[in-house]
Structure formats: structure tokens, C-alpha cells
Amino acid sequence: KLTDEGSYTVEVTSRLLTTPVESDPATITVETAPRIVRQPEGVTVRETNSANLEVLARGSSDLMYQWFTSKSLTGTARQPIQGGTSARLDLTNVSVEQSGFYWVEISNSQGAISSDRMKVEVIPALNITSLPKSADVPVGGTATLSVSVDSLYPESVRYQWYRLPVPQSASAPSESPILPQGAKSILGADGSSLLIDSITEEDSAEYLVEIVDSTARKVAR
């Protein structure tokens, strides 16, 4: 057992010896399977930044590590991470596609153990936090459409509103990477809000806003 580990010597005494004789030390090492002392912790990180996961394990011999990732918390499918062979996993310049669950398998000659699965959530560098909301406005009234975004580079964010004269099939507010065919830009509508006053029947349409920063382009509708 572990408490038996240590260095041992034997002392020999005899009537023929004037002083006891001590042997060279002998070391006993107890081989043990890996055990996890501290689990890795999940992280939330912005796209293009770095994320780090680390596990603390104990066990005899040289411990071997292999990190895995999966989109599922409980599924059996897993993808080994190339280069993920140490106690610390460094993910650099992360993308949204790297969001998922991560864990590490630790092994030695005595056995193997897997850590808990920890979630890594990658938030887009350009993230639409609030979409424009549809409105029913009487003729002569005023409507204000707004969008809110969270960007890693706020100083680079640009807006352009568009009008789709023939609305496509009605749907809930959404976002997409491209403008629909037939969308026409609205002159001077380059802010996060669009004000339409003195509304006429001709103003009945679908309105969209294209948001661009130094990392991405998105359309909110």
C-alpha cells in the first residue's frame, strides 16, 4: 500500500563486530493507477481569443494525457485533439466551431481514468444581442426599428438598413450571413436604429439591417 513506500535499510550486529553494519538503502515504490486531484473547469471565451483547460492528476510512473472534444455531453462520439497530450490544453485563436465539451484521459501502466466533460463556449466576435421587432403602425404614424450588437471591435462596427419591398414568408426575427435577393439599401440609414415617420401604405415592407465589423458580416431581420 501507499504507506509502505520509502527507503529501507537493515542493520547487522554481531559479537564479532565492534560496530553495527548498515546496508545500502533499498527503495520501495508502490505502483498506482492515475487519480484526478483537480478537474478541469469550463470556460466562456470570445472568438479569436484563447482558452485554457488544465487537470491535476497523481499516479505512479509517467502519466500520459490525451484530450478529446465532442458536441455532446453524454454521447460516445469523440475527437482526439492533435497535440493535446499534456495536463494543460491551450486553445488559441478559437472559432465558434470549437464550442463543445472537452475532457482528458489520463493513463499509465496501472490503468486509466477520464476527467469530467467541461463545456467550452465560444461567443462570436460579432454577436447580435437584440433583433429588430416587427410593428403594426397606422398610416401617418412613426416606427422605430433597432438592433443591438456586441462586438470584440466596437469601433469597427458599421450598419446599413435595407428594405425588401415584397416581404418573404412571415417568420420570427432572425439573423443570417447574407442579404436576401431584392433588398434595397436605404439612403442615410446607417445607424443601429431606423426611424420611419409619417408612414404611408408604401412603407409596408420588410426591413433588414446589415452589420459589419472587422471580423464578420451579419444580417438581422
C-alpha positions in Angstrom: 0.0 0.0 0.0 1.0 3.6 -0.5 2.1 4.0 3.2 4.7 1.3 2.6 6.6 3.5 0.1 10.0 4.6 1.2 13.6 3.8 1.7 14.6 0.8 3.8 17.9 -0.3 5.3 19.0 -3.2 7.5 21.4 -3.0 10.4 23.6 -6.1 11.2 25.1 -6.6 14.6 27.3 -9.5 15.9 29.6 -10.3 18.7 32.3 -10.4 16.1 31.7 -6.8 15.0 32.8 -3.8 17.0 30.1 -1.6 15.4 26.8 -2.4 13.7 26.9 -2.6 9.9 24.1 -0.9 7.9 23.2 -2.0 4.4 22.7 0.2 1.4 19.2 1.7 1.2 16.6 -0.1 -0.8 13.6 1.8 -2.1 10.1 0.5 -2.4 7.8 2.3 -4.8 4.1 1.3 -4.9 2.7 1.5 -8.5 -0.7 3.2 -8.5 -3.3 4.0 -11.2 -3.9 7.7 -12.1 -6.3 9.7 -9.9 -7.6 13.2 -10.5 -6.9 15.7 -7.8 -8.5 18.7 -9.6 -10.9 18.6 -12.5 -10.6 21.0 -15.5 -13.1 23.9 -15.5 -15.3 25.0 -18.3 -14.7 28.4 -19.9 -16.5 31.0 -21.9 -14.3 32.9 -24.4 -14.7 35.4 -27.2 -13.9 34.2 -30.7 -10.3 34.8 -31.8 -9.1 34.7 -28.1 -7.5 31.8 -26.2 -8.9 29.3 -23.8 -7.0 27.0 -21.4 -8.1 23.8 -19.7 -5.9 22.1 -17.1 -6.2 19.0 -15.0 -4.2 18.0 -11.9 -3.6 14.3 -11.6 -1.5 11.9 -9.4 -0.2 8.4 -10.1 2.9 6.4 -10.4 5.2 6.1 -13.4 4.9 8.6 -16.3 1.3 9.8 -16.7 0.1 10.0 -20.3 -2.6 12.5 -21.3 -4.9 12.7 -24.3 -7.6 15.5 -24.6 -10.8 14.9 -26.5 -13.7 17.0 -27.7 -17.4 16.3 -28.6 -20.5 18.3 -29.3 -22.4 16.1 -26.8 -22.2 15.9 -23.1 -23.0 12.2 -22.9 -22.5 10.8 -26.4 -19.9 8.2 -27.3 -18.5 10.1 -30.3 -15.3 11.9 -29.6 -12.5 13.6 -31.4 -8.9 13.4 -30.1 -7.2 16.8 -30.1 -4.0 16.8 -32.0 -1.2 17.9 -29.7 -3.4 17.6 -26.6 -1.1 15.3 -24.8 -0.2 17.2 -21.6 -2.0 18.2 -18.4 -2.8 21.6 -19.9 -4.7 22.2 -23.1 -4.2 25.5 -24.9 -6.7 26.6 -27.5 -5.6 29.6 -29.4 -7.4 31.9 -31.9 -10.6 30.0 -31.1 -13.6 29.9 -33.5 -17.3 29.4 -32.8 -17.0 25.9 -34.3 -14.8 24.9 -31.4 -17.6 25.3 -28.9 -18.3 21.9 -27.3 -17.4 19.6 -24.4 -13.8 18.8 -23.6 -12.2 16.2 -21.3 -8.9 14.4 -20.8 -8.0 10.7 -20.5 -5.0 10.0 -18.2 -3.3 6.6 -18.2 -0.2 4.7 -17.0 0.8 1.1 -16.7 -1.7 0.6 -13.9 -4.8 1.9 -15.5 -6.7 4.9 -17.0 -9.2 7.5 -15.9 -11.2 10.2 -17.7 -12.0 13.7 -16.3 -15.4 15.2 -16.3 -16.6 16.8 -19.5 -16.3 20.6 -19.3 -18.1 23.0 -21.7 -16.1 25.5 -23.8 -18.4 28.2 -25.1 -17.1 30.4 -27.8 -19.0 33.7 -28.3 -18.9 35.2 -31.8 -16.6 38.2 -32.2 -19.7 39.9 -33.7 -22.8 38.9 -31.8 -26.3 40.2 -32.4 -27.9 40.5 -28.9 -31.2 42.0 -29.9 -33.0 41.7 -33.3 -35.4 44.3 -34.8 -39.1 43.7 -33.8 -42.0 43.8 -36.2 -44.6 46.5 -35.7 -48.1 47.3 -36.9 -48.3 51.1 -37.3 -51.2 53.2 -38.6 -50.9 55.5 -41.6 -49.3 58.7 -40.5 -47.6 57.1 -37.5 -44.0 56.5 -36.6 -42.0 53.3 -36.3 -38.5 52.7 -34.9 -36.6 49.6 -35.6 -33.5 48.8 -33.6 -30.7 46.2 -33.4 -28.1 45.7 -30.7 -24.8 44.0 -31.2 -21.8 43.0 -29.1 -18.5 43.2 -30.9 -14.9 42.5 -30.0 -14.0 45.5 -32.1 -16.8 48.0 -31.4 -15.0 50.9 -33.1 -15.2 49.0 -36.4 -19.0 48.3 -36.4 -20.9 49.6 -39.3 -24.7 49.5 -40.1 -26.8 49.7 -43.3 -30.5 49.3 -43.3 -32.4 47.7 -46.3 -35.9 47.5 -47.5 -37.4 44.4 -49.0 -40.5 45.7 -51.0 -42.1 42.3 -51.3 -41.7 40.6 -47.9 -40.9 37.0 -48.0 -42.9 34.5 -46.0 -43.5 35.8 -42.5 -41.1 34.5 -39.9 -39.8 35.3 -36.5 -36.9 37.7 -36.2 -33.7 36.0 -37.3 -30.1 36.6 -38.4 -28.2 35.3 -41.4 -24.8 35.9 -43.1 -26.3 37.3 -46.4 -28.8 39.7 -47.7 -31.9 38.3 -49.5 -32.3 39.0 -53.2 -34.2 42.2 -53.9 -33.2 44.1 -50.8 -32.6 47.8 -51.5 -30.4 50.0 -49.3 -32.0 53.0 -47.6 -30.0 56.2 -48.1 -28.6 57.6 -44.9 -29.9 54.6 -42.8 -26.5 53.8 -41.3 -27.2 53.6 -37.5 -28.3 50.9 -35.1 -31.8 52.3 -35.3 -34.1 53.1 -38.2 -36.8 55.8 -37.8 -39.7 55.8 -40.2 -42.1 58.7 -39.7 -45.3 59.8 -41.5 -45.8 56.3 -42.5 -47.8 55.6 -45.7 -49.1 52.3 -47.2 -46.0 52.2 -49.4 -43.8 51.9 -46.3 -45.3 48.4 -45.7 -42.3 46.1 -46.3 -39.7 44.0 -44.6 -36.7 45.9 -43.2 -33.3 44.4 -42.6 -30.0 45.7 -41.3 -26.6 44.6 -42.3 -23.9 44.8 -39.5 -20.2 44.6 -40.4 -17.1 44.8 -38.2 -13.5 43.8 -38.8 -14.2 40.1 -38.3 -17.7 39.3 -39.7 -20.8 40.4 -41.6 -24.3 39.6 -40.4 -27.9 40.5 -41.4 -30.6 40.9 -38.9 -34.3 40.8 -40.0 
